[in-house]
Amino acid sequence: MSLLEQLLTRSTHQCELCTADSNLSCYEVPPTSNANTDNSIVICKTCLDQIEKTEQINPEHWRILTETMWSEFAPVQVVAWRMLSRLRNEGWAADSLDILYLNDETLEWAKKTGDHEQDGTVEFHQDSNGTRLLEGDTVVLIKTLDVKGSTISAKLGTVVKNIRLVHDNIEQIEGKVEGQTIVILTKYLRKG
């Protein structure tokens, strides 16, 4: 039986965090090197996207943790503790975190990634209008820009296709203008 099949049997075909019964997959709770039932859970896409910070966290989605945090399985406890920690500014989450007991080994595992030290907000690349930008998007310049170290001037209205996000700076993207790759501040563009 595959790991996913074992986890689905354990979870009665539901997300072990929110009890959703669709778009389920196996999630290895980091840090891990060899996926097995002792370090993995069944999780829905909504939970996965918010845990991995590819979507903004929705506190209402996580209210069910007040029930699912009592799972007998350590990987479910670890993820519940991490998410409650990220949501600690919500009264219900702080209360749940106060009463959630993890044995020493499980608590040490939960703290290993440092994810619990961050809050629930996730920052994304956004254009001048606040629209989220993704890898490969097309954008339009809203201001004429002189490119430093070059004779190129990127004119107002220039279309930049297939952008790349600068992963360590949400205020910058990379794109090609006149065949040259340049860095552009997101405040000077809008999604095309």
N, C-alpha and C positions, 0 to 999 in steps of 0.2 A: 504494500500500500504506500502511495507517495506521501510526502510530508503534508501537502495540501489536503489530501484525503483524510489523513489522520487528524489534522487540525479542524477540518469541517465536521468530522464526527464528534470531536471533543466539544466544539462550539455549537452543536446542533444547527449547523449551516447558517450561522448568524455572525455578524461582526462582534468580536469579543469586547469591544469598547462601547458601541452605540446600539447594538442589536439589529442593525440593518441586515436585510437578507438578500441584497443584490450587489453586483460589482465587487465580489469578494476576492481577496488574494492573500497570499502568505506574506507576512512582514517579519523579517528578522530584526529583533530588537537589538540595536547597537549597544556597545560594541560586541560583535560576535565573529567567529571565524568559521564555524561549522554549523549550519542551520539544522536544528532538530526541534522536537516538540517542547524541549525545556527552555528554548530561547526564541521561540517564534509564536506569532499569534495570527488569527484570521482577522482581516481588517477590510473595511469597505473603502472605496475610492475617496469619499469625502473625508474620512478620518485620515487616510494616507496623505492626501494633498495638504491638509492642515498640519499634520505632524512634520512633514518634510518641508514645510514653509513654501509650497508652491502656490498656496492660496491663503488669503487672510483668515485668521482664526475667527470662528463664529462661536461665542460663548454659549449661546442657546443650544447649539448642536451637542455640546459637551455636558449639559446638565445631567444626562443619563449616567455619567460617571459616579454620581452619588449612590448608584445601585451597583454598577459593574465593577467598581473599584474593590469590591469584596470578593472578587474571584479567588479561587484557591490556587490559581496558576501564577507563578512568579512573573513571567513576562507581561501578563495583563496588569499585574500590580505595578510593575515598573513604569509602563507607559501611562497608566492612570496617574501615578504620582508625578511624572514629568509634566503631563498636560495640566493637572491641577496646579502645579507650581507655576507654569506659564500663565495660568488664569488667576493667580492669587489675588489680583485686584478686585475680582468678583467676590462678593460676600459669601455666596454659597460654596465657591471653590475653596476659599480660605478655611471655612468651617469644615469642609470635607477633608482637606489636607491635615487639619489639626487632629482629626479622629482616625485617620488612616494609619494603621500600624503595619510597618514592614520589618521583618527580621533584619539583623545587621548585614547579612550577606546580600539580601535583596536591596536594601537601602544603598549599600555601597555600589551595586550595579546601577541603580537608578541615577546616582550622582556622577557616574563615570563620564558621561558625554558633556556635562556642564550645561545642558540644555535647560535645566530647571532654573538657572540663574537669569535667563532672559525673560522678557515679558511676552505677552501674546501677540504683539504687533509684528508684522512682516512688511518690510519696505520693498517696493518694486520700482523698476524703471518706469517713469511716466513722462508723457510729452507735456508741452506747455498748457494743455487743457486738462491735465490730470488723467488722461487715458493711458491705460497700461500698455507698455511696449514689450514685445516678445522677439526672440531671435528670428531673423528672417523677414521682419516687417518692412514695409515701405514707409518712408517719412518724407515730409516736405519742409524745407527750411523756411522759417518765418522772418528771417533777418539775413542780410548780406554779411558774410563772415570772411575775414582775412585769415588765411591759413598760415600760422607761424612757421617760419623756416622754409617758406615756399612762395612762389609767385602766384599761386592759385588764389582766386577769390571766389568763394562759394556764394553765388547770388541768391537773393530772395526768390523763393519759388522753386529752387533746385530740388529735384526728386532724387532721393537716395534709397536705392533698393537693397534688399537682403542685408539689413543691418545686423551687427553683432553687439551684444550687450557687454559692457565692461563690468565684469562680475564683482570687482571689489569697490566699485563706485557707481551708485545708482543714478548719478547725475550725468553720466557719460555713456555714449554709444560709439561704435566705430562703423564707418561706412566709406564707400568709394565715391569720390568726386573727381571728375576728369581723369579717371584711371588710377588715382592715388588714394590710398587708405588714410583717412583722417579721423581724429577724435572730435566728436561734436557734443556740446552740452545739450542735454535734453530740453532745457528751457528755451532753446532756439529752434525747436522743431515741433511739428504736429504730425500725428499718424496720418498717412496718406490714403 
